[in-house]
């Protein structure tokens, strides 16, 4: 009878383990882990806006308005589910932020801490309102698609001023969704047609055509707007359009649009926001 030593048994066992290990590795697929993108602001935005102080406001997928300081830390938030979905947010005046609820014709005016300072049920005064924005003097502009008029109202919803019938200016079959006033101009936006420019007395001035508008901002001199072909600016005074070069791939998967603010670009994606600052601001 042949006796196998302990050392021989150990070596045979070790060889079996190594062979089994190599055979198992051959059956394991070569999986490359997916890269998860990190965002400066990790929320899922319905839309985002930025005010003249560099603070970012995000309406997230839970219908919450969240305010971020310029250093991108969260500052305040506002949540309300009784009035339906927030349609637009006008942050032109950071002390009087206007949240418009199109489905219910309601307006909530918030202060700089996103606390309610006024609520208006526009259905009490108008058959329908499609857009609302704050005025230079603290009132509200609304667009009435039934009366075909741009109307200024006070905090109680009482009419202060109104335009002539906009059909007279060729504004036929328009869908005005946004109103912004700054300086001497009021800009009305139909996202499928373009921009209708009024003065701050409600007098129609002219029309600037653009299509497929994803977002727009107005600083009193220039309209910054984003379409499927990129970020552009338009001077309301000189009536000149420029295509802005941006340090962002406009064909990036998940990109909704790009905002511009004082030399920085805010990339609004489906799953978060990134801020690209100029070297001077870093």
C-alpha positions as CSV (number, residue, x, y, z in Angstrom):
1,X,0.0,0.0,0.0
2,X,1.4,3.4,-1.1
3,X,1.2,6.1,1.5
4,X,0.6,9.7,0.3
5,X,2.3,12.2,2.5
6,X,0.5,15.3,3.9
7,X,2.5,17.6,1.8
8,X,1.4,15.8,-1.4
9,X,-2.2,16.0,-0.4
10,X,-1.8,19.8,0.3
11,X,-0.2,20.3,-3.1
12,X,-2.9,18.3,-4.9
13,X,-5.7,20.3,-3.1
14,X,-4.1,23.6,-3.9
15,X,-3.8,22.7,-7.6
16,X,-7.5,21.7,-7.7
17,X,-8.5,25.1,-6.2
18,X,-6.4,27.0,-8.7
19,X,-7.8,25.1,-11.7
20,X,-11.4,25.6,-10.4
21,X,-10.7,29.3,-9.9
22,X,-9.4,29.8,-13.4
23,X,-12.3,27.9,-14.9
24,X,-14.8,30.1,-13.0
25,X,-13.2,33.3,-14.1
26,X,-13.6,32.2,-17.7
27,X,-17.3,32.1,-17.2
28,X,-17.6,35.6,-15.7
29,X,-18.6,38.2,-18.2
30,X,-16.4,41.3,-18.5
31,X,-18.8,43.9,-17.1
32,X,-17.8,47.6,-17.2
33,X,-19.4,49.5,-14.4
34,X,-21.7,52.3,-15.5
35,X,-20.6,55.9,-14.7
36,X,-23.0,57.7,-12.4
37,X,-22.8,61.4,-13.1
38,X,-22.5,63.7,-10.1
39,X,-24.5,67.0,-10.0
40,X,-23.9,70.3,-8.2
41,X,-27.6,70.2,-7.3
42,X,-28.9,66.6,-7.2
43,X,-32.6,67.0,-7.7
44,X,-34.9,66.0,-10.6
45,X,-36.0,69.4,-12.0
46,X,-39.3,70.1,-13.8
47,X,-37.7,73.5,-14.5
48,X,-35.2,76.0,-13.0
49,X,-34.8,79.7,-12.8
50,X,-32.1,82.1,-11.6
51,X,-32.5,85.6,-10.1
52,X,-30.3,88.6,-10.4
53,X,-28.6,87.7,-7.1
54,X,-27.4,84.4,-8.5
55,X,-29.8,82.3,-6.5
56,X,-31.2,79.3,-8.2
57,X,-34.9,78.2,-7.9
58,X,-35.8,74.6,-8.8
59,X,-39.2,73.1,-9.1
60,X,-38.6,69.5,-8.5
61,X,-40.5,66.4,-9.4
62,X,-42.4,66.5,-6.2
63,X,-43.8,70.0,-7.0
64,X,-41.6,71.7,-4.4
65,X,-39.9,75.1,-5.0
66,X,-36.4,74.9,-3.7
67,X,-34.1,77.9,-3.4
68,X,-30.3,77.6,-3.5
69,X,-27.7,80.2,-2.6
70,X,-25.0,81.1,-5.1
71,X,-22.7,78.7,-3.3
72,X,-25.3,76.0,-4.2
73,X,-26.4,75.2,-0.7
74,X,-30.1,74.9,-0.1
75,X,-31.6,77.9,1.6
76,X,-35.4,77.7,1.5
77,X,-38.2,75.5,0.1
78,X,-41.9,75.8,-0.5
79,X,-44.4,73.0,-1.0
80,X,-48.1,73.2,-1.8
81,X,-50.2,70.4,-3.3
82,X,-53.7,72.0,-3.0
83,X,-53.3,74.2,-6.0
84,X,-52.0,71.7,-8.5
85,X,-48.8,71.8,-10.4
86,X,-46.7,75.0,-10.5
87,X,-46.7,76.1,-14.2
88,X,-44.2,79.0,-14.2
89,X,-42.1,80.9,-11.7
90,X,-41.1,84.5,-12.1
91,X,-38.0,85.4,-10.0
92,X,-37.4,88.8,-11.6
93,X,-38.0,90.4,-8.2
94,X,-36.4,88.2,-5.5
95,X,-38.6,89.9,-2.9
96,X,-41.7,89.0,-4.8
97,X,-41.5,85.6,-6.4
98,X,-44.6,84.7,-8.4
99,X,-45.7,81.1,-8.7
100,X,-48.5,80.6,-11.3
101,X,-50.8,77.6,-11.3
102,X,-52.4,77.5,-14.7
103,X,-54.8,74.6,-14.1
104,X,-56.5,76.4,-11.3
105,X,-55.9,80.0,-12.4
106,X,-54.2,80.7,-9.1
107,X,-51.2,82.8,-8.1
108,X,-49.0,82.6,-5.0
109,X,-46.7,85.5,-4.3
110,X,-43.7,84.5,-2.1
111,X,-41.1,86.6,-0.3
112,X,-37.3,86.0,-0.4
113,X,-37.7,83.2,2.2
114,X,-40.3,81.5,0.0
115,X,-43.1,82.3,2.5
116,X,-46.5,83.3,1.1
117,X,-47.3,87.0,1.2
118,X,-50.3,86.9,-1.1
119,X,-52.6,84.5,-2.8
120,X,-54.9,85.3,-5.7
121,X,-57.7,83.2,-7.3
122,X,-57.8,84.7,-10.7
123,X,-60.9,82.6,-11.6
124,X,-62.8,85.1,-9.5
125,X,-62.0,87.9,-11.9
126,X,-61.2,86.2,-15.3
127,X,-62.6,83.4,-17.3
128,X,-59.1,82.2,-18.1
129,X,-55.5,83.4,-17.6
130,X,-52.6,81.7,-19.4
131,X,-49.6,83.6,-17.9
132,X,-48.6,85.8,-15.0
133,X,-45.5,87.8,-14.1
134,X,-44.5,90.6,-11.7
135,X,-44.3,94.2,-12.7
136,X,-41.6,96.8,-12.0
137,X,-44.0,98.5,-9.5
138,X,-44.9,95.4,-7.6
139,X,-48.2,94.6,-9.3
140,X,-48.9,91.7,-11.6
141,X,-49.2,91.3,-15.4
142,X,-51.6,88.6,-16.6
143,X,-52.5,87.5,-20.1
144,X,-56.2,86.9,-20.8
145,X,-56.6,84.7,-23.9
146,X,-60.4,85.2,-23.8
147,X,-60.3,89.1,-23.9
148,X,-57.1,89.0,-26.0
149,X,-55.4,91.5,-23.7
150,X,-52.3,92.0,-21.5
151,X,-53.7,93.3,-18.2
152,X,-52.0,94.8,-15.1
153,X,-53.7,94.0,-11.8
154,X,-53.0,94.9,-8.2
155,X,-52.6,92.6,-5.2
156,X,-56.3,92.3,-4.9
157,X,-56.8,91.4,-8.6
158,X,-58.3,94.7,-9.5
159,X,-57.5,95.9,-13.0
160,X,-55.0,98.8,-13.2
161,X,-54.2,98.9,-16.9
162,X,-54.7,96.9,-20.0
163,X,-53.5,96.7,-23.6
164,X,-55.7,97.0,-26.7
165,X,-57.0,93.8,-28.3
166,X,-53.8,91.9,-29.2
167,X,-55.5,90.5,-32.3
168,X,-55.1,94.0,-33.8
169,X,-51.3,93.5,-33.6
170,X,-51.4,90.1,-35.4
171,X,-51.3,88.1,-32.3
172,X,-53.7,85.4,-33.5
173,X,-53.9,81.9,-32.1
174,X,-51.1,82.6,-29.7
175,X,-50.4,80.6,-26.5
176,X,-48.7,83.0,-24.1
177,X,-47.1,81.0,-21.3
178,X,-44.6,83.5,-19.8
179,X,-44.5,87.2,-19.0
180,X,-41.4,89.1,-17.9
181,X,-41.0,92.8,-17.2
182,X,-37.7,94.6,-16.6
183,X,-36.6,98.1,-17.3
184,X,-38.9,99.7,-20.0
185,X,-40.0,96.4,-21.6
186,X,-42.5,93.7,-21.1
187,X,-41.8,90.4,-22.9
188,X,-44.6,87.9,-23.7
189,X,-43.5,84.4,-24.8
190,X,-45.3,81.9,-27.0
191,X,-42.8,79.0,-26.9
192,X,-43.8,77.8,-30.4
193,X,-43.9,81.2,-32.1
194,X,-41.5,83.7,-30.4
195,X,-41.5,86.9,-28.3
196,X,-44.0,89.8,-28.3
197,X,-42.5,93.0,-27.0
198,X,-44.5,95.6,-25.2
199,X,-43.5,98.7,-23.3
200,X,-44.2,99.0,-19.6
201,X,-47.4,100.9,-20.3
202,X,-48.8,97.9,-22.1
203,X,-48.3,99.3,-25.6
204,X,-47.4,96.8,-28.3
205,X,-44.0,97.4,-30.0
206,X,-43.0,94.4,-32.2
207,X,-42.6,90.7,-32.6
208,X,-39.5,88.5,-32.7
209,X,-39.9,85.1,-34.1
210,X,-38.4,81.9,-32.6
211,X,-39.5,78.3,-32.3
212,X,-39.1,75.4,-29.9
213,X,-38.3,77.7,-26.9
214,X,-37.3,75.6,-23.9
215,X,-36.7,78.4,-21.5
216,X,-36.1,82.2,-21.5
217,X,-34.8,84.9,-19.2
218,X,-34.9,88.7,-19.6
219,X,-32.6,91.2,-17.9
220,X,-34.2,94.4,-19.3
221,X,-31.8,94.6,-22.2
222,X,-31.4,91.1,-23.6
223,X,-33.6,88.0,-23.9
224,X,-31.6,84.8,-23.2
225,X,-33.4,81.8,-24.6
226,X,-32.7,78.2,-25.3
227,X,-33.9,76.1,-28.2
228,X,-32.9,72.7,-29.6
229,X,-30.1,74.5,-31.5
230,X,-28.5,76.1,-28.4
231,X,-28.4,79.2,-26.2
232,X,-29.1,82.5,-27.9
233,X,-29.5,86.2,-26.9
234,X,-31.6,88.9,-28.4
235,X,-31.2,92.7,-27.8
236,X,-34.7,94.2,-27.4
237,X,-33.3,97.7,-28.1
238,X,-31.1,97.0,-31.1
239,X,-33.1,94.0,-32.4
240,X,-30.0,91.9,-32.8
241,X,-29.6,88.1,-32.2
242,X,-26.5,86.3,-31.1
243,X,-25.8,82.6,-30.7
244,X,-23.8,82.2,-27.5
245,X,-20.9,79.8,-27.3
246,X,-21.3,77.6,-24.2
247,X,-18.9,75.2,-22.5
248,X,-21.5,72.5,-22.5
249,X,-22.3,69.8,-25.1
250,X,-25.8,70.8,-26.2
251,X,-26.3,67.2,-27.5
252,X,-25.6,65.8,-24.1
253,X,-28.1,63.1,-23.1
254,X,-30.6,64.3,-20.5
255,X,-30.0,68.0,-21.1
256,X,-33.2,70.0,-20.8
257,X,-31.8,73.5,-21.4
258,X,-29.1,76.0,-20.3
259,X,-29.5,79.2,-18.2
260,X,-27.2,82.1,-18.3
261,X,-26.4,84.4,-15.4
262,X,-23.6,87.0,-15.2
263,X,-20.9,85.0,-16.9
264,X,-21.9,81.6,-15.7
265,X,-23.9,78.8,-17.3
266,X,-26.4,76.6,-15.5
267,X,-26.9,73.2,-17.1
268,X,-30.4,71.9,-16.3
269,X,-30.5,68.1,-16.7
270,X,-33.2,65.5,-16.1
271,X,-31.5,64.4,-12.9
272,X,-29.7,67.5,-11.6
273,X,-28.0,70.8,-12.3
274,X,-24.4,71.8,-12.9
275,X,-23.0,75.3,-12.7
276,X,-20.1,76.2,-15.0
277,X,-18.5,79.4,-13.8
278,X,-16.0,81.7,-15.6
279,X,-12.5,81.7,-14.2
280,X,-13.0,85.2,-12.8
281,X,-15.9,84.0,-10.6
282,X,-14.2,80.9,-9.2
